[in-house]
Amino acid sequence: MKAYLKDAAAYLWSGWGPVSSVLLFVALWEFGHQVYGTLILPSPIQTMQAFVQIYDEGVMLPAAMITAKRAMFGFFVAIGVGSVLGIAAGLSMTASRAMRPIVTIALGVPPITWVVLALMWFGMGGGSAVFTVVVTTLPITFAGAMMGTRTLDNGLHDMARTYHTPFLMMLWDVYLPHVLSYLFPAWITGRIAMDTPGTLALLVCVLGMLMAVEYLLLEPIQRQLEPWRNTDGPANFNTPKGF
């Protein structure tokens, strides 16, 4: 019981870290508003006022749900295609060298540029939202999967080949655990911020849903699949007894 209370108290106390970071973010946001003005960066109060106004008009939830569905569809398409192509490129040096310049160029383009291009190419429909999410998330996922595959310990790979490990078993037990340590950070990365009060108000809902996916889905799965990682400090590998 004492251990449980101690762990609960430590967990509650650890919540001050995220709270302080949010408060610091709001303070920096307000400072940026004071420096650049409403046209460039609306204040947090203006954003909340726009949020309340949109909510009172009854258009917030339908618009947020439509945007969230499009964003989630683009997100899962990007991580699925990017992960498969990245692993394939990591297994082939030729494919890796062929795709690297394209990925480098895509990663070097600011997300806001893709937003403008998507609006020009697809208009204000759902295609622009899906395209923007895919084109900003897929290169990051591809690079993470490729690097995870390329950095696999050759000794571990050779040992599995020596024992004639079946391909599916090698993929599941050798490649996948290592690649996931690169894929999860890549999946979690990628945010697009807009600088108008109305869009920021809607963005609060969308980012809230994306953060819920991150903290309630991806990170718990990561902790289950990577139990050897210690999130409070450096990686801690426990040596089995007898060694």
Secondary structure, DSSP 8 states (H G I E B T S, - for coil): -HHHHHHHHHHHHHTHHHHHHHHHHHHHHHHHHHHH-TTTS--HHHHHHHHHHHHHHT-HHHHHHHHHHHHHHHHHHHHHHHHHHHHHHHH-HHHHHHHHHHHHHHHHS-HHHHHHHHHHHHTTSHHHHHHHHHHHHHHHHHHHHHHHHHTS-HHHHHHHHHTT--HHHHIIIIIHHHHHHHHHHHHH-------SHHHHHHHHHHHHHHHHHIIIIIHHHHHHH-TT--TTSS------TT-
